[in-house]
Structure formats: C-alpha cells, structure tokens
C-alpha cells in the first residue's frame, strides 16, 4: 500500500525540522524522515562526568527568526546569553592578543601595522569597484586592505566559521554583505552603513546564545512538536515521479519498506546526499551538488582543574592564524561563556582541528587528537597538568565550503529544480551554515510549499 501525504521532508537536521514544523503549524500534514537514530544532525549536547558538551556548534548567534521560533516553542526561558563584551583573542607571535571589537578600536590596536591602518582609512574615504569575476576572500582582503589583515584576522575568522581556506572561499557567496557593500558604495564601511539604513526593521545587535541544557534543547523541542510525524532510522531508497506529478518515495527502515506518494518533496539532506537522491530525476543534480566540498573537523573537549590553568580565561576563546604553525584552528572557553558547562573548580575548553587546510587531522585517533590539542594550548594558557576529562568528536563532512563558483552552482541547481515542480531544497549549503541562517532559509521554503498546496 502507498501512503499519501501532501508534503514529505527528507533529512532531520535543523533545516528539515524547522521546515516540517512550520508546515504542520500552517495546517499541512507534513511528514519528516531521518536516516540516523536521532534528529538534529551536528547539533548534539551530551553530559558526561558533570561536563555539558556540545558535539557540534558551541553556541549560536541570535536572529529575529530564531528568537521568534524559540518563543513559539516555549523555550525562550531556557536561553542563556554569553557575556556580550567577552573578548575574543587571536594568537600573534606566540601570545593571545584581544581582537578589537569595533573599527575605531582596530585603528588604535597594535594587532595591525600602519600600512594596514592606512588601508582601512583609504576604504572609508575612497572608492573601489569589485571585479566582475568571482573573488576569493583572500584576494578581496589583499586587494582592499593587506596581507597582514588577512593573516591575522580574516583568515582565522574564516577558519572559525567555515573551517575553510580563504584562498578558495568566495566572498560574494560566504560574505555577501561585504561584496554588496563595496558594490553599493565602493567602500566596506560606507556600504555596510548604507545597507543597515536600508533595512526596514531596526538593527539588532547579534548576541551569542545557548540553552541551559545545551543547544540540543532546540532540536528536542522541534522533535517533540512533530511527534509521530518524525520517523528516524528511515532512509530514502529511491525517488521517482508519477504521471500525476507527485513523487513516489520508497523508504527503508528496520520495519521494512514503505512507499509514500507526496505532492511536495523537500530535501534537507547534505548536498552530496541530495544529489544522489535526485539523480534518478535529473542527473545534473548529482554532478552539481557533489562538487560542493565539505570540511572535516575534529572537536576535542578537554576539562581541566581551574587551579592548573594560569590564564584567567576571561573571554570567548581564541583563533589561530595558519602562519602560527599550529594545527589547532581555535578554542572556545565553554565554561567562561555559559553556566553549568563544567563542575565546580573546573574549566571546559573545546578546540577545533582539521578543516580544508589540514584534511588529515580528522583522521587522527582520539588519543592523538587529545595529545595534540593539550600540547598546543598548554603553553598559551599556562596549563600545568594533563586534562582530567576529555571527549573527541569527529565530523567527516562538518561544513559545506562556499568556494569560488558557488553562486553559479546554486543558480544551476535552482534551474534544475524549476524543471521539477513540487521539489524544494533547504540546508546549510545554500544561504549559510549557521543555525540562524538555516532557520531563516527553511521558513520561506515552508511558506512556499504551503502556498503551493493551499486549496484555491
């Protein structure tokens, strides 16, 4: 027997969960299937030995859509906000230096030299025109400012967001506001101010947040609302198109096979998985989506006795320029940001290793990663003794890379989608990998599906 549903969402990461929830809230009987035993994808919170660990994103930036979603789910009271002025550090000449949090602070900082400061002033007063061709972040920063700014600030920042290589990441795809600012005003500073003024809603200062019991609170709340409409350990074996335009989706689970006929099909699976699932409908999907590279990232969460750490840990954490010669990309000081992350008298530090500039790091054993991270961060934080707690998580396909040509690839994917009415895509490879970006992209997809399915 074939079960008929108006909308089927495939993939239970944050994008799929939000899309299915929004559809069901609007009255559409959407069903969600997820191949793994649990929903949420990389958003996973675990408590071990009194330490509250984030196995994926360590926190998230607040956005209006995400804030409204939390209120709608009834979990706003569980939100925690990191200290808004918590300093971020960057490793320069073997020492952690605070990152200036505003353009004026950057101009008086010792982090950059006089020629870079002059380049910043030149941007404010002068005018440049972006090239017609897609431009890497590295080329953009060197053209507009300096190699020093790229090495000391922008490169580490790109590592922190994408675990990517600024020589390959597309500025117009990964940081579209920078590209649009220069295009609009010939200046990053003037352009950003102009774009901010053009927005109808008042500008909100983005703050870093988490939940009292970890980021997975959001996943659990969405899953609870979906109830039996969410099926885990259920994978898609085949997708085909029926004569009436609906999708015939064959599912496999531990209970056996099932066929679902769906008028609308929303894929929120990773890019390469989406390409394979859609290859039977149009081979262009697989060739386009499989070309989106993903960075492998290893997370090493280490717990120390506070008395064994000489550094006050008064901040968010630190990032490491590739020129420093370390394999650690950066470290988040979890217990300095949110309460309840470590037992009394202890500190929890989560460090990241790997990314596209060091792809072999994620293939190291947990023991090797723990040793590597402890060895590299100990001199920086004056750590005297070995960690009393450790946990390693490896994500072989952690983050999609918005590399050069990404916008053209997505345009070609959208063109292929237009040839398959009723098919929709959502996910972290489309409009940004952050939790807030995924929410902001999934909600309009749900609204588009709702309008399509609404009775006329």
Secondary structure, DSSP 8 states (H G I E B T S, - for coil): -EEEEEEEEE--SHHHHHHHHHHHHTT--EEEE-SSSSSSTT--EEEETTEEEESS-S-EE--HHHHHHHHHHT-GGGEEE--TT--EEEEETTEEEE--SSHHHHHT-TTS-HHHHHHHHHHHHS-----SS--BHHHHHHHHS-HHHIIIIIHHHHHHHHS--TTTBBHHHHSHHHHHHHHHHSSHHHHHHHHHHH-SS------EEEETT-THHHHHHHHHHHGGGEE-SEEEEEEEE-TTS-EEEEEEETTEEEEEEEEEEEE-S-HHHHHHHHTTT-HHHHHHHTTS-EEEEEEEEEEEEGGGB-S---SSEEEE-GGG--SEEEEEEHHHHSTTSS-TTEEEEEEEEESTTSTTGGGS-HHHHHHHHHHHHHHHHTB-S--SEEEEEEEEEEEE--BTTHHHHHHHHHHHHHTSTTEEE-STTTS-SSHHHHHHHHHHHHHHHHHHHS--
